Amino acid sequence: MRFQPTEDQRALRRGVRELLEARCGRDVLRARGARIDRALWRELGRAGFFSLRLPEAEGGAGLGLPEAALVFEEAGRVLLPGPLVATHLAAGAVPGAADGTAVVTRADGGLVPWLEEADVVLGDASGAVPVTSVDPLTPLHRVPSGPPGEPEPAAVLLTAAEQLGSAGRTLATAVRYAKEREQFGRPIGAFQAVKHLCAGMLVRTELARAAVYAAAVTADPVEIAGAKLLADEAAVQGARDCLQVHGGMGFTWEAEVHLHLKRAWVRAELGLPAARAEEALAAAL
């Protein structure tokens, strides 16, 4: 078996990347802040972002979880804001979700993203209170009563795919900066310490990529839990290492690195946090 994306899957990824890079630049995200661009949301709906896995008879593309993982990986690369996973999973069940005319979020206990911006809230969000989000582009509420519900495996997998996209982006950003920035007359990428940071980022990203892609094919809940753990680590530690490569510049508001780190922190607590993922893996051993 040649475990590589098909030409159709690569074309899908290219198309989504072109769309998102044209509409989700860093300056655009900052100007929008913690608000959903409804015009972009509808454009995503027309492009099939939310209806990707619906049968063709229901107006979808009839694709599967592997294709959805590729699409959400691209969303993670550009820090696309909004409850993407919840709206995608609601397509076909909630009117307007598939075509992007409705924004859907889900409350399973614990943290609830984009509660006030959503048109439809699935689950019980009664008593939810706003909390200060470490990510300025992701508003959060917390449901104080009861433990978090059991997340849908597809939701966990797609969140892991977003983390993978973020890890890939910070890796590329670190490598590019290491080639451009010079100290003592040499690119900083020539120094061993910087090489080690970039090499570690690459290893974590590719390990997470293999796990996410494999879990998307098998849809096995245990493999999905493992993929989420690896993707969370790749996204969070990758952003930290990218900050180190950038030095003082990486900590400035103008750089996008801190936004990837903050989004990675938030995603790591959504769906299946590390402690619960570890329990799921341990129980399966």
Summary of the structure (lengths in Angstrom):
residues: 285
radius of gyration: 18.6
end to end distance: 26.5
largest distance: 62.8
contacts: 964
relative contact order: 0.11
helix: 59%
strand: 8%
